[in-house]
Amino acid sequence: DTEVTQTPKHLVMGMTNKKSLKCEQHMGHRAMYWYKQKAKKPPELMFVYSYEKLSINESVPSRFSPECPNSSLLNLHLHALQPEDSALYLCASSPLPGTAKGGIYGYTFGSGTRLTVV
Amino acid sequence: ELKVEQNPLFLSMQEGKNYTIYCNYSTTSDRLYWYRQDPGKSLESLFVLLSNGAVKQEGRLMASLDTKARLSTLHITAAVHDLSATYFCAVDIWDTDKLIFGTGTRLQVFP
């Protein structure tokens, strides 16, 4: 299995809803990432998990809450989002985090969740 | 402030022509990646460049990395319509867990 699987593919939610995005990989990768991508813009890093611990939070608002229950699974919990949070949310994984020395590098991206906040 | 800049941001080119996309970055790194993105889709990995002087080729695309100049290039040879997409470079920031994307180049190839 060489894929990163994201669910759901599309999500429409109201500003008072609570929802979660899910990301799964079975490649034994020890680093996982959440990116947000607005239309016609590059992906922006949100969170990095390294060996199941949160290593980077790029000053993301608290209405986004990441969780890494185990080495294969990454969740992004959403609560009280704003319309400007509508975007494509991409999950990625890599064999080792960037700070690991002498590792194997490269990133695998999931197909993304297209989120619309109404 | 960290910057990963690409130019041009938009490129409209005729089939059969050659062109180069440039990726400049402002921090120390020796790992650079090129991705392709079709509209509404995710990122497709094109090249992984892991050392100074690295050169990789796949079909009509060739990528290179000069870590001293902090510059990577993506060269397109004899463009075809199927290459129309947005191309991103991305840089592993030295001694962090961050992968940061460039501004992107939207490529349109016309007959």
Interface residues (C-beta under 8 A of the other chain):
Chain A: A31 Y33 K40 K41 P42 P43 E44 L45 V48 S50 S55 I56 L90 A92 S94 P97 G98 T99 Y105 G106 Y107 T108 F109 G110 S111 G112 R114
Chain B: R31 Y33 Y35 G40 K41 S42 L43 S45 V48 L50 F88 A90 D92 I93 D95 T96 D97 K98 L99 I100 F101 G102 T103 G104 R106
